[in-house]
Structure formats: structure tokens, C-alpha cells
Amino acid sequence: MTSFRIDLARRPSRTRSGTPIRVRGLRRQVLLVCIAFSAFMATAAVIFRSGIELPSGTTLAQNRHSSLATSAPESDMHNGDETEIVDSILPSELHHQPRWIPLSGFNYCTILEGATIDSYTEISALGGGTIADNGDDGVTPEEIVALIDDSARQAEKSLMSRYPVLFKSDVHRYVCYSAAEGSNQYMNLTKEPLLHRIDPISYYGNLIPSLQEAPSPLPAPRRRYSLAYLLMIHKATVWEQSKLLIHALDDGSAVFLIHVDPQAEGVIEAVGAWIDDRDGETVGNVFVAQTNFEGMWGHASLVWMQLSGFWELLDLADWDYVINLSGYDWPLRTSKEIYKALTRPTHVGREHIEFWSEPSDIANRITRPHFGRSDRPSVEWSLVHPREVGLRYPPFRSWAYCKQHQWMMLTSSFIRHLRTDADALTLLAYMEHTWIPDESYFCAVIANNPVFSKRVYNDKKRYLRFWGQHPTKLTLDNISDFPPEKVGDAPRYLFVRKVNATEDRELVEWINENHIEKHKGKEIEAVEEEKEEWEKELRWRLGWHT
């Protein structure tokens, strides 16, 4: 056996210059490694530039030419077509199919126009091939479009035949999404998820027109408010007390948008007449929503009406926070005092939404599609889940899902994010088929966003008392749950619900005396504990905790 021994006491040989021979050998080896690594990176760069697909649908090499053409003088541009040079160097098997492929040409599922799919997903219904396959084994985008259209058409016919009470529009949107998803218990067209992203305008442009930004209908200069309110009214009796609610909140610092359910006959006309007849210093800040949705408990329509209203408010004027209300809410502060509370150090710039994790119930909600039913035997039974339908793949496998209270106070920056972010809108396309999405969608977008998840104040700032599945109406017997607070104290609640302002005048007068009038115009004194908590969190975020 040959043995090796390192003699630490032996001095290495040296050259005339005094450099150890062993050190020179080591340097030579390091130099060779660097040259080899540089050659590897250069080859990888060529392959990468020729095969990676950009969101615009051009390769990186083409995109580089495009940017040069628009930003550099013609004399500085490379001669020749860079793409052709790369193509001439690389063998054909290294020309990769882009991963995400847009689809077009739908005849039945037109909402899927422009949606992107995974070109590496095997299409079992077409023999197991993929778009990325070369030769006879591959499938074409046109074949996939035809497959989705045909599968959705047959599925809709089957569901409507078996369940004639289902809303046809709900069924149509579901079968198209389900076919594009590919792999689920109802379609089974693929082995893995097929759909990558929807095209928001194709999918929601007609359903929610305010998705697309529009100029303000108000004359210049553009108006600026502290708060925006979205008031949702579903019947005539609620409108009567909603007028009292607007009067209590309208101190000139807020803009109001009123959404009226189409089933509330005559209410839209009544609201319009009331707005026209208003007089006073704050006239001109109450508007009727341009798009109205028939709301159903547990249905995606409640998400659509809120998003539509929030986005209309973005177009109307500038504001910092939007608050969603029903006619049964009642304030404990004026709008100016509410804004003061929301802009205190511990609250400013935060999304006020109360949410939590409940995995078993969440899993049940987001995988079992529900459809509106035309007969509606009760509020709780306005929707139905046919046993045979399902969804398998939420768009983002790494996302966490949550439950939330419907009532929120959100920043204008988050509302703009909901309007423009492709992930948020693709998630909406999935969650519109789930059960009670208005109690899951908003928190899911917030909780999984690296920016907004750090700006959460996990509190709805609204008192409500549940009896069974729904809040119960409050009376004077419940005032111990929202007692009077000392002047200068930070408010625990900003609203209470449900309050019937037209019938329970005693409760309304008690709230006015012990909450609204008591704190009007008074400054909120920061509690020392809150100051310390905020300063501690700020130090942690800035890295000062060490």
C-alpha cells in the first residue's frame, strides 16, 4: 500500500523570484477553473437567451433588440440579426418551446381569450401529448382551444339538464374555467394543471366594467377626500335608514357610492331623486354605482359588487381609505374622527381586516364549487353544490388561504393592486366558484403579498354580535359591549351593526350622545403602551433591534 505523508516542517521550493513553486501551481489551477467557468456561463447565456419566453411573448434576444432600437442610436446597434446568429449556432433540439402559451380563437368559452396555459402539461384527452413536444406527438394550441370549447359545451348541457334551477351564467363560467384547469374530478382532460393565468379584460371586462380605469365624471380639478364609503343596499326598507346613516357620516370629508341591488324595485330611482333634492354644504359627494349586481349570500356576486364599487370610487376622486357599509351599520364617530383614528401611528397605511386560519373549513370552501339557484328557498340555500363538480388546483400552490370578516377598511393603494395585479385577478377567477368568497378572497390576496401582508391591522374595528350564522340586531340591552369611552382614548370600535336606525331611535340617540357628540373635534391621545409597541415594531423593521 502506498502511503502519503504531509511534512509540515518542510519548506516549499522557491523560484528565483522567491515565489513558492506550489503556490504558482495552485494559481495556475485557479486560473484554469475560472476560464472553464467563464466558458460555461457564456454557453449558458446563449442557450438562455434563445429559449426563455418573456411576458410580452418575445424571446430575451428579441427583447434586447427591441430595447436597443428604442433607446440607443442606430450607430450603436449590432449589425445583423442576433436571433439568427444564435439559431445558426445551436442544434435544433436546444430550441425550447416557451413555457406559457396564450390561447385565442374561442367560440364558446370567450372569457378564456388570451389566457395562458402550461405548454409542458400532458393533454390526456388528446393522446398525452404536449404543445412542447416536437413532431407527431405534440398538440397545437388550436386543438386545445377546440377541446376546451367542446368539453365545456357538453358539461354545461349535462349540468343544466340535471339541475335546471342553476344560474346558467354561473354554470357557463364554471365549465369553462374547469375545462381550462384541465385536471379535476369533473373534466380530467390533463394530468396536471393546464391553466396558468387568465386575461383579466377578457374574463372580467364585461362583468365588471370598472376593472378598466376611466376618467372621473366630475369636472376638474380632481377632488380629494379622506375617506370613501361603499354603501350596499338590497331592499327598500334599508334605503330609508341608509339616508340617516349618510347624514350621520357626511361632514364633507368623504365621498359616498351607493350600490343598489337590482331586485330592490324602485330604489335606484328613489336614490337618484334624493341625491338631486339634497341641499347643504356637502352636496355633490354622493353617487349611484354605474354597475349593479344581484347579491346572494355566499355567492361571488358580493365580491364583484365590492370590487366594482371600489374601482368606481378610484375613478371618482382621490381618497386614502375605503369602508364598506350596509344600511344596518351605524358609526360611533364622525368621518373626520374615523379618519383621525385610521391615521394614528399604529394604524396609518394599514389594511384593517380581521382574518384567521381554519384549514378544515377553508379546504371545504375552496374546492367545492357552488352555483346560484333561481328558486332560492332561503338565504342559506341560495346556492347549491352539485356533487359531481369540483376544482382541484388553486392557482398558486404555495399560497396560504384564510377566513375573514366581510367588513373592512382598506387603503386606496391596495384597491389599485386588486385592479391591476394579474395574480389577484387570476385568483378571483378561481374563487368566484367557491363558497362564501367574500369572506376569503381579500385576505388571501393580502396575506400572500410581500408588501401588504406587512401592513395589516388585524381588526375590523366594527362591533357585531352573532346569533347563529348571521349578526343579530342590537338594542339598548347590548350597549355594555360598546360602552362610552374617555375623551382622548383611542376608540375600540368605529362602527356597530346591526342597528335599525328607523325603528330603534333610543339606541341611535344613546350612541349620538355617548359616542359621536362626546368625541367630536377632540384629539386622540396616544396610549403609552401603543407608543411603545409601535416604536418596538418600527425598530424591528428597520433592523435596530440588535
C-alpha positions in Angstrom: 0.0 0.0 0.0 1.3 3.4 -0.9 1.2 5.9 2.0 1.1 9.6 1.9 2.5 12.0 4.4 2.5 15.7 4.7 5.6 17.1 6.2 4.5 20.4 7.8 8.1 21.2 8.8 9.4 21.0 5.2 9.7 24.4 3.4 8.4 24.5 -0.1 10.9 25.1 -3.0 11.1 28.6 -4.4 11.7 30.2 -7.8 14.3 32.9 -8.4 11.7 35.5 -7.6 11.1 33.9 -4.3 7.6 32.6 -5.1 6.9 29.1 -3.8 6.5 26.6 -6.7 3.5 25.0 -5.0 1.8 28.4 -4.8 2.4 29.0 -8.5 0.8 25.6 -9.3 -2.2 26.5 -7.3 -2.6 29.8 -9.1 -2.4 28.0 -12.4 -5.2 25.7 -11.3 -7.4 28.5 -10.1 -6.9 30.3 -13.4 -7.9 27.2 -15.4 -11.1 26.8 -13.3 -12.0 30.5 -13.8 -11.6 30.1 -17.6 -13.7 26.9 -17.7 -16.4 28.6 -15.6 -16.5 31.6 -17.9 -16.8 29.4 -20.9 -19.7 27.5 -19.2 -21.5 30.8 -18.3 -21.1 32.1 -21.9 -22.6 29.0 -23.4 -25.5 29.0 -20.8 -26.2 32.7 -21.6 -26.6 31.9 -25.3 -29.0 29.0 -24.6 -30.9 31.1 -22.0 -31.3 34.0 -24.4 -32.6 31.8 -27.2 -35.2 29.9 -25.2 -36.8 31.9 -22.3 -40.2 33.4 -23.0 -40.9 36.9 -21.8 -44.4 38.1 -20.7 -44.7 40.1 -23.9 -44.3 37.0 -26.0 -40.8 37.8 -27.3 -37.6 36.0 -26.5 -35.0 37.7 -24.5 -32.8 38.1 -27.5 -35.6 39.7 -29.4 -36.5 41.9 -26.5 -32.9 43.1 -26.2 -33.0 44.2 -29.9 -36.3 46.0 -29.3 -35.0 47.9 -26.3 -31.9 48.9 -28.2 -33.9 50.0 -31.2 -36.0 52.4 -29.0 -33.2 53.7 -26.7 -29.9 53.6 -28.5 -28.6 55.5 -31.6 -28.6 53.4 -34.8 -24.8 53.6 -34.9 -24.5 51.8 -31.5 -26.6 48.9 -32.6 -25.2 45.5 -33.5 -25.2 44.6 -37.2 -27.2 41.5 -38.2 -30.0 39.6 -36.5 -28.8 38.3 -33.2 -31.5 35.7 -33.1 -30.4 34.3 -36.5 -26.8 34.1 -35.2 -27.9 32.1 -32.1 -30.1 29.8 -34.2 -27.2 29.0 -36.5 -25.0 28.0 -33.6 -27.4 25.9 -31.6 -28.7 22.5 -32.7 -32.5 22.3 -33.3 -33.1 20.2 -30.2 -32.0 23.1 -28.0 -34.6 25.5 -29.3 -37.0 25.3 -26.4 -40.8 25.8 -26.6 -41.9 28.8 -24.4 -43.4 27.6 -21.1 -46.5 29.8 -21.1 -48.6 29.9 -24.3 -51.5 32.3 -24.9 -54.7 30.8 -26.3 -57.1 32.5 -28.8 -59.9 31.7 -31.1 -62.5 30.5 -28.5 -66.1 30.3 -29.8 -67.8 29.1 -26.6 -65.5 30.0 -23.7 -64.8 33.5 -24.9 -63.9 34.6 -21.4 -60.7 32.5 -21.8 -59.5 34.5 -24.8 -55.9 35.5 -24.1 -55.4 33.1 -21.2 -52.1 31.4 -20.9 -51.5 27.7 -20.4 -48.6 25.5 -19.5 -47.1 24.1 -22.7 -45.5 21.2 -20.8 -48.7 19.8 -19.4 -49.7 16.5 -21.0 -53.2 16.6 -22.6 -54.5 13.1 -21.8 -57.7 13.8 -23.8 -55.5 14.3 -26.9 -53.3 11.3 -26.5 -51.0 12.5 -23.8 -49.0 15.0 -26.0 -48.0 18.5 -25.0 -47.5 21.7 -27.0 -43.8 21.4 -26.2 -43.5 18.1 -27.9 -41.9 18.1 -31.4 -43.2 16.0 -34.3 -46.3 13.9 -34.4 -46.6 13.5 -30.6 -47.3 17.2 -30.0 -50.6 19.1 -29.9 -51.4 22.5 -31.1 -52.9 25.5 -29.3 -55.8 25.3 -31.8 -56.5 21.7 -30.7 -56.5 22.7 -27.1 -58.9 25.6 -27.7 -61.3 23.2 -29.5 -61.0 20.7 -26.7 -61.9 23.2 -24.0 -64.8 24.6 -26.0 -66.3 21.2 -26.8 -65.7 19.9 -23.2 -67.3 23.0 -21.7 -70.3 22.9 -24.0 -71.1 19.3 -23.2 -70.6 19.8 -19.5 -72.9 22.8 -19.4 -75.6 20.9 -21.2 -75.3 18.0 -18.8 -75.4 20.2 -15.6 -78.3 22.3 -16.8 -80.2 19.2 -17.8 -79.7 17.6 -14.4 -80.1 20.8 -12.3 -82.4 23.2 -14.2 -82.6 25.6 -11.2 -78.9 26.6 -11.5 -77.9 30.0 -12.8 -76.9 29.5 -16.4 -74.2 32.2 -16.2 -72.6 30.5 -13.1 -72.6 27.1 -14.8 -71.1 28.6 -18.0 -68.3 30.3 -16.3 -67.5 27.2 -14.2 -67.4 24.7 -17.0 -65.0 27.0 -19.0 -62.7 27.5 -16.0 -62.9 23.8 -15.1 -62.0 22.7 -18.6 -59.1 25.2 -18.7 -57.9 23.9 -15.3 -57.8 20.5 -17.0 -57.2 18.2 -14.1 -60.2 17.9 -11.8 -62.8 15.4 -10.8 -65.3 16.8 -13.4 -63.2 17.2 -16.5 -60.0 15.1 -16.3 -58.6 16.4 -19.5 -55.0 16.5 -18.2 -52.8 15.0 -15.5 -51.5 18.3 -14.2 -52.9 21.9 -14.1 -53.2 23.4 -17.6 -54.3 27.0 -16.9 -51.6 29.5 -16.0 -53.2 32.9 -16.0 -56.4 34.4 -17.3 -56.5 37.6 -19.3 -58.3 40.0 -16.9 -60.1 42.1 -19.6 -61.4 39.0 -21.4 -62.5 37.4 -18.2 -64.0 40.3 -16.3 -64.2 43.3 -18.7 -67.9 42.8 -19.4 -68.8 41.6 -16.0 -67.0 44.3 -14.0 -66.6 47.3 -16.4 -64.8 49.4 -13.8 -61.8 47.0 -14.0 -60.6 49.3 -16.7 -59.7 52.7 -15.4 -62.0 55.6 -16.6 -61.7 59.4 -16.3 -63.6 60.9 -13.4 -67.1 62.1 -14.4 -66.6 65.1 -12.2 -65.3 68.4 -13.5 -61.7 69.4 -12.9 -59.9 69.9 -10.6 -59.8 66.3 -9.3 -61.4 66.1 -5.9 -59.6 64.9 -2.8 -61.3 63.2 0.2 -60.1 61.5 3.3 -62.5 58.6 3.2 -64.6 56.7 0.7 -67.7 54.7 1.6 -69.3 52.0 -0.4 -72.9 51.6 0.8 -74.7 48.4 -0.3 -78.5 48.4 -0.3 -80.5 45.3 -1.0 -84.1 46.4 -0.3 -86.3 49.5 0.0 -86.6 49.4 3.8 -82.8 49.5 4.1 -82.7 52.7 2.0 -84.8 54.6 4.5 -82.3 54.0 7.3 -79.4 54.4 4.8 -80.4 58.1 4.4 -79.9 58.5 8.2 -76.6 56.8 8.0 -75.3 59.1 5.2 -76.5 62.1 7.2 -74.6 60.9 10.3 -71.3 60.4 8.3 -71.4 63.2 5.8 -69.3 66.0 7.3 -67.7 66.9 3.9 -64.6 64.7 4.4 -65.9 61.6 2.5 -67.3 60.5 -0.9 -70.1 58.0 -1.0 -71.0 55.5 -3.6 -74.4 53.6 -3.3 -74.8 50.2 -4.8 -78.5 49.1 -5.2 -79.4 45.5 -5.8 -81.5 45.2 -9.0 -84.1 43.2 -7.1 -84.8 46.3 -4.9 -87.6 47.7 -7.2 -87.8 51.4 -7.4 -84.8 52.1 -5.1 -82.4 53.3 -7.7 -84.9 55.9 -8.8 -85.5 56.9 -5.2 -81.8 57.2 -4.5 -81.3 59.4 -7.6 -84.2 61.7 -6.7 -82.9 62.0 -3.1 -79.4 63.0 -4.4 -80.9 65.6 -6.7 -83.0 67.1 -3.9 -80.2 67.3 -1.4 -79.1 70.7 -0.2 -76.4 71.9 2.2 -72.6 72.4 2.2 -71.7 68.9 1.3 -73.8 68.4 -1.8 -72.1 66.7 -4.7 -70.3 63.9 -2.9 -72.9 61.1 -3.1 -73.2 58.9 -6.2 -75.0 55.9 -7.5 -72.9 52.9 -8.7 -72.9 52.5 -12.5 -72.9 48.7 -12.4 -75.3 46.8 -10.1 -75.2 43.1 -9.1 -77.9 40.9 -7.8 -76.3 39.9 -4.4 -76.7 36.4 -2.9 -75.3 35.3 0.4 -72.3 33.1 -0.1 -72.0 33.9 -3.8 -69.2 35.7 -5.8 -71.6 38.5 -6.6 -70.8 40.0 -3.2 -67.1 40.2 -4.2 -68.0 41.6 -7.6 -70.2 44.3 -6.3 -67.5 45.4 -3.8 -64.6 45.4 -6.3 -66.8 47.2 -8.9 -67.7 49.8 -6.3 -64.2 50.2 -5.0 -62.8 50.7 -8.5 -65.6 53.2 -9.4 -64.6 55.2 -6.3 -61.0 55.2 -7.5 -62.1 56.9 -10.7 -64.4 59.4 -9.0 -61.8 61.0 -6.7 -58.7 60.6 -4.6 -59.0 59.2 -1.1 -57.0 57.3 1.5 -59.3 54.6 2.9 -62.5 52.9 1.6 -65.0 51.4 4.1 -67.7 49.0 3.1 -71.1 49.5 4.7 -74.6 48.2 4.7 -77.7 50.1 5.8 -77.5 48.3 9.1 -74.2 49.8 10.2 -74.0 52.8 12.5 -71.0 54.9 13.3 -69.5 55.6 16.8 -67.5 58.6 15.4 -67.9 61.2 12.7 -66.0 60.7 9.4 -63.3 63.1 10.5 -62.8 61.3 13.8 -62.7 58.0 12.0 -60.0 59.3 9.7 -58.0 60.5 12.7 -58.2 57.0 14.2 -57.1 55.4 11.0 -54.1 57.7 10.6 -52.6 57.3 14.1 -49.1 55.8 14.2 -50.3 52.3 14.9 -52.9 52.4 12.1 -51.7 54.7 9.3 -51.3 53.0 5.9 -52.6 49.6 7.1 -55.3 47.3 5.9 -57.9 46.9 8.6 -59.2 43.4 8.1 -59.8 40.6 10.6 -58.8 37.2 9.3 -57.6 33.8 10.6 -56.6 30.3 9.5 -59.1 27.5 9.7 -57.7 24.8 7.4 -60.5 22.2 7.5 -63.3 24.7 6.7 -61.2 26.6 4.2 -60.4 23.4 2.3 -64.1 22.6 2.1 -64.9 26.1 0.8 -62.3 26.5 -1.9 -62.6 23.0 -3.6 -66.4 22.6 -3.8 -67.9 24.9 -6.5 -71.3 26.4 -5.7 -73.9 27.8 -8.1 -76.7 30.3 -7.6 -80.2 28.8 -7.8 -83.2 30.6 -9.3 -85.7 29.2 -6.8 -83.9 30.4 -3.6 -85.8 28.6 -0.8 -84.0 30.6 1.8 -80.9 32.9 2.3 -78.8 30.0 3.4 -80.0 27.8 0.5 -79.5 30.4 -2.3 -76.6 28.2 -3.6 -76.1 24.6 -4.3 -73.1 22.3 -4.8 -73.7 19.5 -7.3 -71.7 16.5 -6.0 -70.1 15.7 -9.3 -68.3 19.1 -9.8 -65.1 20.2 -8.2 -61.9 22.1 -8.5 -58.5 20.7 -7.7 -55.8 23.4 -8.1 -55.9 26.9 -6.7 -53.7 29.0 -9.0 -50.8 29.3 -6.6 -49.8 26.2 -4.7 -47.6 28.0 -2.2 -50.3 30.4 -1.1 -52.0 30.2 2.3 -55.8 30.6 2.4 -57.8 32.2 5.2 -61.2 33.2 6.5 -62.2 36.8 7.2 -65.0 39.1 8.3 -66.6 40.8 5.3 -66.4 44.3 6.8 -63.1 46.1 6.1 -61.3 49.4 5.9 -58.8 49.2 3.0 -56.2 51.6 1.6 -56.5 53.1 -1.9 -53.1 51.5 -2.8 -54.5 48.0 -2.1 -57.6 48.7 -4.1 -55.4 49.7 -7.1 -53.4 46.5 -6.6 -56.6 44.4 -6.8 -57.4 46.2 -10.1 -54.0 45.7 -11.8 -52.3 42.7 -10.3 -52.5 39.6 -12.6 -52.2 37.2 -9.6 -55.0 38.8 -7.7 -57.3 38.7 -10.7 -56.4 35.1 -11.6 -57.2 34.1 -8.0 -60.6 35.9 -8.4 -61.3 33.7 -11.4 -60.8 30.6 -9.3 -62.5 31.8 -6.1 -65.7 33.1 -7.8 -66.8 29.4 -7.9 -66.1 28.8 -4.2 -68.4 29.1 -1.2 -68.6 32.5 0.5 -65.6 34.0 -1.3 -66.4 37.5 0.1 -65.0 36.0 3.4 -61.8 34.6 1.8 -60.7 36.5 -1.3 -59.5 39.8 0.2 -57.5 38.3 3.0 -55.9 35.7 0.6 -54.6 38.5 -1.6 -53.3 40.5 1.4 -51.8 37.5 3.3 -49.8 36.3 0.3 -48.4 39.7 -0.9 -45.0 40.6 0.4 -45.9 44.2 0.8 -49.5 44.3 2.0 -49.1 41.3 4.4 -46.7 43.5 6.4 -49.3 46.3 6.6 -52.2 44.5 8.3 -54.0 45.7 11.4 -55.9 42.5 12.2 -59.1 44.2 13.4 -62.3 45.2 11.5 -62.9 48.0 14.1 -66.6 47.1 14.0 -68.7 45.5 16.7 -71.2 42.9 15.7 -73.0 40.2 17.6 -73.7 36.8 16.0 -76.7 34.7 16.6 -76.2 31.5 14.5 -74.7 32.2 11.1 -75.7 35.9 10.9 -75.3 39.0 13.1 -78.3 39.9 15.3 -79.9 43.3 15.6 -78.6 45.4 18.5 -80.7 47.1 21.2 -80.1 49.1 24.4 -79.5 45.8 26.1 -76.3 45.4 24.2 -74.6 48.8 25.0 -72.4 47.2 27.6 -70.5 45.6 24.7 -69.5 49.1 23.3 -69.6 51.3 26.4 -68.7 55.0 26.5 -65.0 55.8 26.3 -63.0 58.6 27.9 -62.3 61.6 25.7 -58.9 61.3 24.2 -58.9 57.5 24.3 -58.3 55.6 21.1 -61.7 54.1 20.0 -62.1 50.3 20.3 -64.8 50.3 17.7 -65.6 52.8 14.9 -68.9 51.2 13.8 -71.5 48.8 15.3 -74.0 46.6 13.4 -76.8 45.6 13.1 -78.7 48.8 14.0 -82.2 49.6 12.8 -82.0 53.4 12.8 -85.6 53.9 11.7 -87.1 51.8 14.4 -84.7 51.9 17.4 -84.4 55.7 17.8 -83.4 55.2 21.5 -80.3 53.3 20.6 -79.3 55.8 17.9 -79.8 58.7 20.4 -77.7 56.9 23.0 -74.9 56.4 20.5 -75.0 60.0 19.4 -74.8 61.3 23.0 -72.3 58.8 24.4 -70.0 58.4 21.4 -70.4 60.7 18.4 -71.0 64.1 20.0 -68.8 63.3 23.0 -65.7 62.8 20.8 -66.4 65.3 18.0 -63.5 67.6 17.4 -61.4 66.0 20.2 -57.8 64.9 19.7 -57.0 61.3 20.3 -54.2 61.0 22.9 -51.9 58.1 22.1 -51.8 55.5 24.9 -48.2 54.9 26.1 -48.4 51.2 25.6 -49.4 51.7 22.0 -46.5 54.1 21.5 -44.0 51.6 22.9 -45.5 48.8 20.8 -45.3 50.9 17.6 -41.7 52.0 18.3 -40.6 48.5 19.0 -42.1 47.2 15.8 -40.6 50.1 13.8 -37.1 49.4 15.3 -37.5 45.7 14.3 -38.5 46.6 10.7 -35.5 49.0 10.4 -33.1 46.5 11.9 -32.5 48.4 15.1 -33.4 45.6 17.4 -29.8 44.3 17.8 
